[in-house]
Amino acid sequence: MRYPLLTAALMGSALMACSSPTTNATQVNTTQAAAPASESPITFEDMKGNKAEAYRGYLMVPENRSNPNSRTIRLEYVRFPATTKTPGAPIVYLAGGPGGSGINTAKGPRFPLFMVMRQFGDVIAFDQRGTGASDNDLPRCKSGVIITDERSVSDAEYGDMYKKAADICLKFWAGKNVDVLGYTTQESVEDLDALRVHLSAPKISLWGISYGSHLSLAALKTMDDRIDRVVLASVEGLDQTVKSPAETDIYFSRLQDAIKTVPELNTAYPDLVPMMRRVQARLDVNPMRMTIPFKKAGSYEYVLDKNDLQIMGSSMISDPKWALYLAEIYAGLDKGDTGPLIGVLSEFFEPDENISFRPMTFAMDIASGISDARLKRVEREAKTGLIGPYLNFPMPLLNKSVPNLDLGDEFRRKPASQVPVLVLSGTLDGRTYVESQAEAVSDMPNVERVIVKNAGHNLFMTSPDVTSRIEAFMRGEKSDVTEIIVPFPPPTE
């Protein structure tokens, strides 16, 4: 994806704001069952200096369970022991992405919530296969395919570049003995069951966000008898790896409604969607040439296309804070002011991008894939959508591009599990939408849904009420709280 530094900054836990109180070192329950032999005691420290006694552990699993000659890979985790004398099932945190690190998430703004969850059982910050401490030295591939900045690049040419880069990287990984067929959500489900056995637990509970919810839903289809409870936020359904461009456009209308509630924002952005379409239409006819300064010294020439803004937008709409900055960029361009755009590009953009991929993130989305019916819908909607085809790029461009990797429509069928599930959905989430989240869990009878009004994709730490609702669910209490309202724009995480 273009603008990798921007995407990492906006989607990574470490750089999000935190409204939660600091947490000092926590006393742990020392009466737990014997720890797995692979574990070692550590003092875990988050980015603010808060500490907790914990254990660092690992388990070994096949890279590709379908290959009898598969190499073995190491999956690492941090276990925070329960603070109760009567712990329930271990709670496994599943990061988003795909590609996020559970261990790194625990170091960020969600650390206080990790500590809160310990009242219900051991909390496992799990690094999924191919991520964080579980990357097993998987080599990142730099394809050598360069996206030039000094001339206009069409959608078709941009897509061809990514296809070429993908082919190069597949050959590169094959030469490094990386089996990309092992990096699928179904393999990760098997990892969860292996982790459960490793922890000597009859059942585990799952706590996931975004792609972590996608993995959780897959687990509910095949191991729900070994799952106790599930807490999900920003749900991505099993046939929702590629999002609906029409639903993205509806999101922008909801964002406009929220903007109207703040007079100064409404004055600045009274017609967000028409403004975005005006700017894009002009760039489609006349791409804009500008000079971008480097942060330290020097500058480079840059030609801004319509698709550049769409790609940038796909990275910035996850949470309202950054969506409003995207609105500022469009408003500036609408008036001929490139200042807000140059501010983002000079901070996050790397000129003349060498298209590169990480094996796990490359393979996971291709493996989850998209059904034929949904693909037709997405392609139709992308022709007029504000973000076009770029919200999940390079999917669906690379759909079925790797033989035997796609998991098929049976994988994409919705789960119908009886396990209790809590779903938290932000109304201003620009990556997973209230309507699609409801659809993703519609076949499960024991789902409790909570709408967090004004929250975006990263909603866990937007309000103490979110934490309280999670606590009530984990205690097994029935609650009539179905809506939580946070200020606009709210804090993230």
FIVO-598045 format. One record per residue (C-alpha): residue number from 1; residue in three letters; x, y, z. Coordinates in steps of 0.5 Angstrom, whole numbers, plus 500, padded with zeros to 3 digits. Layout:
(pt NUM; "Ala"; (X; Y; Z))
...
***
This chain:
(pt 1; "Met"; (500; 500; 500))
(pt 2; "Arg"; (502; 507; 498))
(pt 3; "Tyr"; (504; 512; 504))
(pt 4; "Pro"; (506; 506; 509))
(pt 5; "Leu"; (509; 511; 514))
(pt 6; "Leu"; (502; 514; 514))
(pt 7; "Thr"; (498; 508; 515))
(pt 8; "Ala"; (503; 505; 520))
(pt 9; "Ala"; (502; 511; 524))
(pt 10; "Leu"; (494; 511; 524))
(pt 11; "Met"; (493; 504; 525))
(pt 12; "Gly"; (498; 503; 530))
(pt 13; "Ser"; (497; 503; 537))
(pt 14; "Ala"; (503; 506; 540))
(pt 15; "Leu"; (502; 513; 536))
(pt 16; "Met"; (494; 513; 538))
(pt 17; "Ala"; (492; 518; 544))
(pt 18; "Cys"; (490; 515; 550))
(pt 19; "Ser"; (485; 518; 555))
(pt 20; "Ser"; (486; 513; 560))
(pt 21; "Pro"; (489; 513; 567))
(pt 22; "Thr"; (496; 511; 569))
(pt 23; "Thr"; (497; 504; 572))
(pt 24; "Asn"; (502; 502; 577))
(pt 25; "Ala"; (505; 495; 578))
(pt 26; "Thr"; (500; 490; 579))
(pt 27; "Gln"; (500; 485; 585))
(pt 28; "Val"; (498; 478; 582))
(pt 29; "Asn"; (495; 472; 584))
(pt 30; "Thr"; (501; 467; 586))
(pt 31; "Thr"; (496; 461; 586))
(pt 32; "Gln"; (495; 460; 579))
(pt 33; "Ala"; (496; 453; 576))
(pt 34; "Ala"; (503; 451; 574))
(pt 35; "Ala"; (506; 455; 568))
(pt 36; "Pro"; (508; 452; 561))
(pt 37; "Ala"; (515; 450; 561))
(pt 38; "Ser"; (517; 455; 556))
(pt 39; "Glu"; (515; 461; 560))
(pt 40; "Ser"; (520; 466; 564))
(pt 41; "Pro"; (518; 471; 569))
(pt 42; "Ile"; (519; 478; 567))
(pt 43; "Thr"; (517; 485; 569))
(pt 44; "Phe"; (513; 488; 563))
(pt 45; "Glu"; (513; 496; 562))
(pt 46; "Asp"; (508; 500; 557))
(pt 47; "Met"; (510; 506; 554))
(pt 48; "Lys"; (509; 510; 560))
(pt 49; "Gly"; (513; 507; 564))
(pt 50; "Asn"; (507; 503; 568))
(pt 51; "Lys"; (509; 496; 570))
(pt 52; "Ala"; (506; 489; 571))
(pt 53; "Glu"; (509; 482; 573))
(pt 54; "Ala"; (508; 477; 567))
(pt 55; "Tyr"; (511; 471; 564))
(pt 56; "Arg"; (514; 471; 557))
(pt 57; "Gly"; (512; 464; 553))
(pt 58; "Tyr"; (512; 461; 547))
(pt 59; "Leu"; (510; 455; 543))
(pt 60; "Met"; (512; 451; 537))
(pt 61; "Val"; (507; 450; 531))
(pt 62; "Pro"; (508; 448; 524))
(pt 63; "Glu"; (508; 453; 519))
(pt 64; "Asn"; (503; 450; 514))
(pt 65; "Arg"; (499; 444; 517))
(pt 66; "Ser"; (498; 442; 510))
(pt 67; "Asn"; (505; 440; 508))
(pt 68; "Pro"; (508; 434; 512))
(pt 69; "Asn"; (515; 437; 511))
(pt 70; "Ser"; (513; 444; 514))
(pt 71; "Arg"; (518; 447; 518))
(pt 72; "Thr"; (516; 449; 525))
(pt 73; "Ile"; (515; 456; 527))
(pt 74; "Arg"; (515; 460; 534))
(pt 75; "Leu"; (509; 464; 537))
(pt 76; "Glu"; (511; 468; 542))
(pt 77; "Tyr"; (506; 471; 548))
(pt 78; "Val"; (506; 475; 554))
(pt 79; "Arg"; (501; 472; 560))
(pt 80; "Phe"; (499; 477; 565))
(pt 81; "Pro"; (496; 473; 571))
(pt 82; "Ala"; (489; 473; 573))
(pt 83; "Thr"; (488; 478; 580))
(pt 84; "Thr"; (483; 474; 582))
(pt 85; "Lys"; (483; 467; 586))
(pt 86; "Thr"; (478; 464; 582))
(pt 87; "Pro"; (480; 466; 575))
(pt 88; "Gly"; (476; 464; 569))
(pt 89; "Ala"; (478; 462; 562))
(pt 90; "Pro"; (485; 465; 559))
(pt 91; "Ile"; (483; 471; 555))
(pt 92; "Val"; (487; 472; 549))
(pt 93; "Tyr"; (488; 478; 546))
(pt 94; "Leu"; (488; 478; 538))
(pt 95; "Ala"; (491; 485; 534))
(pt 96; "Gly"; (488; 488; 528))
(pt 97; "Gly"; (492; 489; 521))
(pt 98; "Pro"; (493; 483; 519))
(pt 99; "Gly"; (500; 484; 522))
(pt 100; "Gly"; (499; 488; 529))
(pt 101; "Ser"; (502; 485; 535))
(pt 102; "Gly"; (499; 483; 541))
(pt 103; "Ile"; (505; 484; 545))
(pt 104; "Asn"; (506; 491; 542))
(pt 105; "Thr"; (499; 493; 543))
(pt 106; "Ala"; (499; 492; 551))
(pt 107; "Lys"; (505; 497; 551))
(pt 108; "Gly"; (501; 502; 548))
(pt 109; "Pro"; (494; 506; 550))
(pt 110; "Arg"; (490; 499; 552))
(pt 111; "Phe"; (495; 497; 557))
(pt 112; "Pro"; (490; 499; 563))
(pt 113; "Leu"; (485; 495; 559))
(pt 114; "Phe"; (489; 489; 559))
(pt 115; "Met"; (490; 490; 567))
(pt 116; "Val"; (482; 491; 568))
(pt 117; "Met"; (481; 484; 564))
(pt 118; "Arg"; (486; 480; 569))
(pt 119; "Gln"; (480; 480; 574))
(pt 120; "Phe"; (477; 475; 570))
(pt 121; "Gly"; (483; 471; 568))
(pt 122; "Asp"; (490; 470; 565))
(pt 123; "Val"; (490; 475; 560))
(pt 124; "Ile"; (495; 473; 554))
(pt 125; "Ala"; (498; 478; 549))
(pt 126; "Phe"; (499; 474; 543))
(pt 127; "Asp"; (503; 475; 537))
(pt 128; "Gln"; (500; 472; 531))
(pt 129; "Arg"; (504; 468; 526))
(pt 130; "Gly"; (508; 472; 522))
(pt 131; "Thr"; (507; 478; 527))
(pt 132; "Gly"; (511; 482; 532))
(pt 133; "Ala"; (516; 477; 536))
(pt 134; "Ser"; (513; 471; 532))
(pt 135; "Asp"; (515; 474; 525))
(pt 136; "Asn"; (520; 468; 525))
(pt 137; "Asp"; (525; 473; 521))
(pt 138; "Leu"; (520; 473; 515))
(pt 139; "Pro"; (524; 477; 510))
(pt 140; "Arg"; (520; 483; 508))
(pt 141; "Cys"; (520; 483; 500))
(pt 142; "Lys"; (522; 490; 497))
(pt 143; "Ser"; (520; 488; 490))
(pt 144; "Gly"; (524; 494; 486))
(pt 145; "Val"; (518; 496; 483))
(pt 146; "Ile"; (518; 504; 484))
(pt 147; "Ile"; (512; 508; 484))
(pt 148; "Thr"; (514; 515; 481))
(pt 149; "Asp"; (512; 521; 484))
(pt 150; "Glu"; (514; 526; 478))
(pt 151; "Arg"; (509; 524; 473))
(pt 152; "Ser"; (501; 522; 473))
(pt 153; "Val"; (500; 514; 475))
(pt 154; "Ser"; (493; 512; 473))
(pt 155; "Asp"; (489; 507; 477))
(pt 156; "Ala"; (491; 501; 471))
(pt 157; "Glu"; (498; 503; 471))
(pt 158; "Tyr"; (498; 503; 479))
(pt 159; "Gly"; (495; 496; 479))
(pt 160; "Asp"; (499; 493; 474))
(pt 161; "Met"; (505; 495; 478))
(pt 162; "Tyr"; (502; 492; 484))
(pt 163; "Lys"; (501; 485; 481))
(pt 164; "Lys"; (508; 485; 478))
(pt 165; "Ala"; (511; 487; 485))
(pt 166; "Ala"; (507; 481; 488))
(pt 167; "Asp"; (510; 476; 483))
(pt 168; "Ile"; (517; 478; 484))
(pt 169; "Cys"; (516; 478; 492))
(pt 170; "Leu"; (512; 471; 491))
(pt 171; "Lys"; (519; 468; 488))
(pt 172; "Phe"; (523; 472; 493))
(pt 173; "Trp"; (520; 468; 499))
(pt 174; "Ala"; (520; 462; 495))
(pt 175; "Gly"; (527; 462; 495))
(pt 176; "Lys"; (528; 464; 502))
(pt 177; "Asn"; (524; 458; 504))
(pt 178; "Val"; (518; 462; 506))
(pt 179; "Asp"; (511; 458; 505))
(pt 180; "Val"; (506; 463; 504))
(pt 181; "Leu"; (500; 458; 504))
(pt 182; "Gly"; (501; 457; 512))
(pt 183; "Tyr"; (499; 465; 513))
(pt 184; "Thr"; (492; 464; 513))
(pt 185; "Thr"; (486; 465; 518))
(pt 186; "Gln"; (485; 458; 518))
(pt 187; "Glu"; (492; 456; 520))
(pt 188; "Ser"; (491; 462; 526))
(pt 189; "Val"; (485; 459; 528))
(pt 190; "Glu"; (489; 452; 529))
(pt 191; "Asp"; (494; 456; 533))
(pt 192; "Leu"; (489; 459; 538))
(pt 193; "Asp"; (487; 452; 539))
(pt 194; "Ala"; (495; 450; 540))
(pt 195; "Leu"; (495; 456; 545))
(pt 196; "Arg"; (489; 453; 549))
(pt 197; "Val"; (493; 446; 550))
(pt 198; "His"; (499; 449; 551))
(pt 199; "Leu"; (496; 453; 557))
(pt 200; "Ser"; (492; 447; 559))
(pt 201; "Ala"; (486; 451; 559))
(pt 202; "Pro"; (479; 447; 557))
(pt 203; "Lys"; (477; 453; 554))
(pt 204; "Ile"; (479; 460; 552))
(pt 205; "Ser"; (476; 467; 551))
(pt 206; "Leu"; (478; 471; 545))
(pt 207; "Trp"; (478; 479; 545))
(pt 208; "Gly"; (479; 482; 538))
(pt 209; "Ile"; (479; 488; 534))
(pt 210; "Ser"; (479; 489; 527))
(pt 211; "Tyr"; (482; 483; 524))
(pt 212; "Gly"; (483; 480; 530))
(pt 213; "Ser"; (475; 480; 530))
(pt 214; "His"; (476; 476; 523))
(pt 215; "Leu"; (480; 471; 526))
(pt 216; "Ser"; (475; 470; 532))
(pt 217; "Leu"; (469; 469; 528))
(pt 218; "Ala"; (473; 464; 524))
(pt 219; "Ala"; (475; 461; 531))
(pt 220; "Leu"; (468; 461; 533))
(pt 221; "Lys"; (466; 456; 527))
(pt 222; "Thr"; (471; 451; 528))
(pt 223; "Met"; (472; 451; 536))
(pt 224; "Asp"; (467; 454; 539))
(pt 225; "Asp"; (466; 448; 544))
(pt 226; "Arg"; (473; 451; 547))
(pt 227; "Ile"; (471; 458; 547))
(pt 228; "Asp"; (468; 461; 553))
(pt 229; "Arg"; (466; 468; 551))
(pt 230; "Val"; (468; 473; 546))
(pt 231; "Val"; (469; 481; 546))
(pt 232; "Leu"; (470; 484; 539))
(pt 233; "Ala"; (470; 491; 537))
(pt 234; "Ser"; (470; 494; 530))
(pt 235; "Val"; (468; 487; 527))
(pt 236; "Glu"; (470; 485; 520))
(pt 237; "Gly"; (466; 479; 518))
(pt 238; "Leu"; (469; 473; 514))
(pt 239; "Asp"; (467; 475; 507))
(pt 240; "Gln"; (468; 483; 509))
(pt 241; "Thr"; (476; 483; 508))
(pt 242; "Val"; (474; 487; 502))
(pt 243; "Lys"; (469; 493; 504))
(pt 244; "Ser"; (464; 496; 501))
(pt 245; "Pro"; (465; 503; 497))
(pt 246; "Ala"; (458; 504; 498))
(pt 247; "Glu"; (458; 503; 505))
(pt 248; "Thr"; (464; 508; 506))
(pt 249; "Asp"; (460; 513; 502))
(pt 250; "Ile"; (455; 513; 507))
(pt 251; "Tyr"; (460; 513; 513))
(pt 252; "Phe"; (462; 520; 510))
(pt 253; "Ser"; (455; 522; 510))
(pt 254; "Arg"; (455; 520; 518))
(pt 255; "Leu"; (461; 524; 519))
(pt 256; "Gln"; (458; 530; 516))
(pt 257; "Asp"; (452; 529; 521))
(pt 258; "Ala"; (457; 529; 526))
(pt 259; "Ile"; (461; 535; 523))
(pt 260; "Lys"; (454; 539; 524))
(pt 261; "Thr"; (454; 539; 531))
(pt 262; "Val"; (460; 543; 532))
(pt 263; "Pro"; (459; 550; 529))
(pt 264; "Glu"; (466; 551; 528))
(pt 265; "Leu"; (467; 545; 524))
(pt 266; "Asn"; (461; 546; 520))
(pt 267; "Thr"; (463; 553; 518))
(pt 268; "Ala"; (470; 550; 515))
(pt 269; "Tyr"; (467; 543; 512))
(pt 270; "Pro"; (459; 545; 510))
(pt 271; "Asp"; (459; 540; 504))
(pt 272; "Leu"; (464; 535; 505))
(pt 273; "Val"; (462; 530; 500))
(pt 274; "Pro"; (461; 535; 494))
(pt 275; "Met"; (467; 538; 496))
(pt 276; "Met"; (471; 531; 496))
(pt 277; "Arg"; (468; 530; 489))
(pt 278; "Arg"; (470; 537; 486))
(pt 279; "Val"; (477; 536; 488))
(pt 280; "Gln"; (477; 529; 485))
(pt 281; "Ala"; (474; 531; 479))
(pt 282; "Arg"; (479; 537; 478))
(pt 283; "Leu"; (485; 532; 479))
(pt 284; "Asp"; (482; 527; 475))
(pt 285; "Val"; (483; 532; 469))
(pt 286; "Asn"; (489; 536; 471))
(pt 287; "Pro"; (494; 533; 476))
(pt 288; "Met"; (497; 538; 481))
(pt 289; "Arg"; (505; 539; 481))
(pt 290; "Met"; (508; 541; 488))
(pt 291; "Thr"; (514; 541; 491))
(pt 292; "Ile"; (515; 537; 498))
(pt 293; "Pro"; (520; 539; 503))
(pt 294; "Phe"; (524; 534; 507))
(pt 295; "Lys"; (523; 534; 514))
(pt 296; "Lys"; (531; 535; 515))
(pt 297; "Ala"; (533; 539; 508))
(pt 298; "Gly"; (532; 539; 501))
(pt 299; "Ser"; (525; 537; 497))
(pt 300; "Tyr"; (522; 533; 492))
(pt 301; "Glu"; (517; 534; 486))
(pt 302; "Tyr"; (511; 531; 487))
(pt 303; "Val"; (505; 530; 482))
(pt 304; "Leu"; (498; 529; 486))
(pt 305; "Asp"; (493; 525; 482))
(pt 306; "Lys"; (486; 523; 484))
(pt 307; "Asn"; (488; 516; 486))
(pt 308; "Asp"; (493; 519; 491))
(pt 309; "Leu"; (488; 523; 495))
(pt 310; "Gln"; (484; 516; 495))
(pt 311; "Ile"; (489; 512; 497))
(pt 312; "Met"; (491; 517; 503))
(pt 313; "Gly"; (484; 517; 505))
(pt 314; "Ser"; (484; 510; 506))
(pt 315; "Ser"; (489; 511; 511))
(pt 316; "Met"; (486; 517; 515))
(pt 317; "Ile"; (478; 515; 516))
(pt 318; "Ser"; (479; 510; 521))
(pt 319; "Asp"; (478; 515; 527))
(pt 320; "Pro"; (475; 522; 527))
(pt 321; "Lys"; (481; 525; 529))
(pt 322; "Trp"; (484; 524; 522))
(pt 323; "Ala"; (478; 524; 518))
(pt 324; "Leu"; (478; 531; 520))
(pt 325; "Tyr"; (485; 532; 518))
(pt 326; "Leu"; (483; 529; 511))
(pt 327; "Ala"; (477; 534; 511))
(pt 328; "Glu"; (482; 540; 512))
(pt 329; "Ile"; (487; 537; 506))
(pt 330; "Tyr"; (481; 537; 502))
(pt 331; "Ala"; (478; 544; 504))
(pt 332; "Gly"; (485; 547; 503))
(pt 333; "Leu"; (486; 544; 496))
(pt 334; "Asp"; (479; 546; 494))
(pt 335; "Lys"; (481; 553; 495))
(pt 336; "Gly"; (488; 552; 492))
(pt 337; "Asp"; (492; 551; 499))
(pt 338; "Thr"; (496; 545; 499))
(pt 339; "Gly"; (499; 547; 506))
(pt 340; "Pro"; (495; 541; 510))
(pt 341; "Leu"; (497; 536; 504))
(pt 342; "Ile"; (504; 538; 504))
(pt 343; "Gly"; (504; 537; 512))
(pt 344; "Val"; (502; 530; 512))
(pt 345; "Leu"; (507; 528; 506))
(pt 346; "Ser"; (513; 532; 509))
(pt 347; "Glu"; (512; 528; 515))
(pt 348; "Phe"; (510; 521; 513))
(pt 349; "Phe"; (511; 520; 505))
(pt 350; "Glu"; (517; 517; 502))
(pt 351; "Pro"; (518; 519; 495))
(pt 352; "Asp"; (519; 514; 490))
(pt 353; "Glu"; (516; 508; 493))
(pt 354; "Asn"; (519; 501; 492))
(pt 355; "Ile"; (513; 497; 493))
(pt 356; "Ser"; (514; 492; 499))
(pt 357; "Phe"; (510; 487; 502))
(pt 358; "Arg"; (511; 483; 509))
(pt 359; "Pro"; (509; 475; 508))
(pt 360; "Met"; (504; 475; 513))
(pt 361; "Thr"; (500; 481; 511))
(pt 362; "Phe"; (500; 480; 504))
(pt 363; "Ala"; (498; 473; 505))
(pt 364; "Met"; (492; 473; 510))
(pt 365; "Asp"; (488; 478; 506))
(pt 366; "Ile"; (489; 474; 500))
(pt 367; "Ala"; (487; 467; 503))
(pt 368; "Ser"; (481; 470; 506))
(pt 369; "Gly"; (479; 473; 500))
(pt 370; "Ile"; (472; 475; 497))
(pt 371; "Ser"; (466; 471; 494))
(pt 372; "Asp"; (464; 472; 487))
(pt 373; "Ala"; (458; 476; 489))
(pt 374; "Arg"; (461; 481; 493))
(pt 375; "Leu"; (467; 482; 488))
(pt 376; "Lys"; (462; 484; 483))
(pt 377; "Arg"; (458; 489; 488))
(pt 378; "Val"; (465; 492; 490))
(pt 379; "Glu"; (467; 493; 483))
(pt 380; "Arg"; (461; 496; 481))
(pt 381; "Glu"; (461; 501; 487))
(pt 382; "Ala"; (468; 503; 487))
(pt 383; "Lys"; (467; 506; 480))
(pt 384; "Thr"; (463; 512; 484))
(pt 385; "Gly"; (466; 511; 491))
(pt 386; "Leu"; (469; 517; 494))
(pt 387; "Ile"; (475; 512; 496))
(pt 388; "Gly"; (474; 508; 489))
(pt 389; "Pro"; (478; 501; 490))
(pt 390; "Tyr"; (483; 503; 495))
(pt 391; "Leu"; (480; 502; 502))
(pt 392; "Asn"; (483; 495; 502))
(pt 393; "Phe"; (488; 495; 497))
(pt 394; "Pro"; (492; 491; 494))
(pt 395; "Met"; (485; 487; 495))
(pt 396; "Pro"; (481; 485; 491))
(pt 397; "Leu"; (486; 487; 486))
(pt 398; "Leu"; (490; 480; 488))
(pt 399; "Asn"; (484; 476; 489))
(pt 400; "Lys"; (486; 469; 488))
(pt 401; "Ser"; (493; 471; 485))
(pt 402; "Val"; (496; 465; 489))
(pt 403; "Pro"; (495; 458; 487))
(pt 404; "Asn"; (491; 454; 493))
(pt 405; "Leu"; (492; 460; 498))
(pt 406; "Asp"; (484; 462; 498))
(pt 407; "Leu"; (480; 459; 503))
(pt 408; "Gly"; (474; 459; 499))
(pt 409; "Asp"; (467; 460; 500))
(pt 410; "Glu"; (465; 455; 506))
(pt 411; "Phe"; (471; 459; 510))
(pt 412; "Arg"; (467; 466; 508))
(pt 413; "Arg"; (460; 463; 511))
(pt 414; "Lys"; (458; 467; 517))
(pt 415; "Pro"; (459; 463; 524))
(pt 416; "Ala"; (452; 461; 528))
(pt 417; "Ser"; (456; 459; 534))
(pt 418; "Gln"; (452; 459; 541))
(pt 419; "Val"; (458; 463; 545))
(pt 420; "Pro"; (456; 469; 548))
(pt 421; "Val"; (459; 475; 544))
(pt 422; "Leu"; (460; 482; 546))
(pt 423; "Val"; (460; 487; 539))
(pt 424; "Leu"; (462; 494; 540))
(pt 425; "Ser"; (461; 499; 534))
(pt 426; "Gly"; (463; 506; 533))
(pt 427; "Thr"; (459; 510; 528))
(pt 428; "Leu"; (464; 514; 526))
(pt 429; "Asp"; (469; 508; 524))
(pt 430; "Gly"; (471; 509; 517))
(pt 431; "Arg"; (474; 502; 516))
(pt 432; "Thr"; (468; 497; 519))
(pt 433; "Tyr"; (461; 500; 519))
(pt 434; "Val"; (455; 499; 524))
(pt 435; "Glu"; (451; 496; 518))
(pt 436; "Ser"; (456; 491; 516))
(pt 437; "Gln"; (458; 489; 523))
(pt 438; "Ala"; (451; 487; 525))
(pt 439; "Glu"; (451; 483; 518))
(pt 440; "Ala"; (457; 479; 520))
(pt 441; "Val"; (454; 477; 527))
(pt 442; "Ser"; (447; 476; 525))
(pt 443; "Asp"; (447; 468; 525))
(pt 444; "Met"; (449; 468; 532))
(pt 445; "Pro"; (444; 468; 537))
(pt 446; "Asn"; (448; 470; 544))
(pt 447; "Val"; (450; 477; 541))
(pt 448; "Glu"; (450; 483; 545))
(pt 449; "Arg"; (451; 489; 541))
(pt 450; "Val"; (453; 496; 543))
(pt 451; "Ile"; (454; 502; 539))
(pt 452; "Val"; (459; 507; 541))
(pt 453; "Lys"; (456; 514; 538))
(pt 454; "Asn"; (462; 518; 535))
(pt 455; "Ala"; (467; 513; 536))
(pt 456; "Gly"; (472; 511; 530))
(pt 457; "His"; (475; 504; 529))
(pt 458; "Asn"; (480; 504; 535))
(pt 459; "Leu"; (474; 505; 541))
(pt 460; "Phe"; (476; 501; 547))
(pt 461; "Met"; (479; 507; 550))
(pt 462; "Thr"; (474; 512; 548))
(pt 463; "Ser"; (470; 512; 555))
(pt 464; "Pro"; (470; 509; 561))
(pt 465; "Asp"; (463; 507; 560))
(pt 466; "Val"; (466; 502; 554))
(pt 467; "Thr"; (470; 499; 560))
(pt 468; "Ser"; (465; 498; 564))
(pt 469; "Arg"; (460; 495; 559))
(pt 470; "Ile"; (466; 490; 557))
(pt 471; "Glu"; (467; 488; 565))
(pt 472; "Ala"; (459; 487; 566))
(pt 473; "Phe"; (459; 482; 560))
(pt 474; "Met"; (465; 478; 562))
(pt 475; "Arg"; (462; 478; 569))
(pt 476; "Gly"; (456; 474; 565))
(pt 477; "Glu"; (451; 480; 567))
(pt 478; "Lys"; (445; 482; 563))
(pt 479; "Ser"; (446; 489; 561))
(pt 480; "Asp"; (441; 494; 558))
(pt 481; "Val"; (446; 499; 555))
(pt 482; "Thr"; (446; 498; 548))
(pt 483; "Glu"; (449; 505; 546))
(pt 484; "Ile"; (455; 509; 549))
(pt 485; "Ile"; (456; 517; 547))
(pt 486; "Val"; (463; 520; 547))
(pt 487; "Pro"; (464; 527; 545))
(pt 488; "Phe"; (466; 529; 538))
(pt 489; "Pro"; (471; 528; 536))
(pt 490; "Pro"; (473; 523; 541))
(pt 491; "Pro"; (480; 520; 543))
(pt 492; "Thr"; (482; 514; 540))
(pt 493; "Glu"; (484; 507; 542))
***
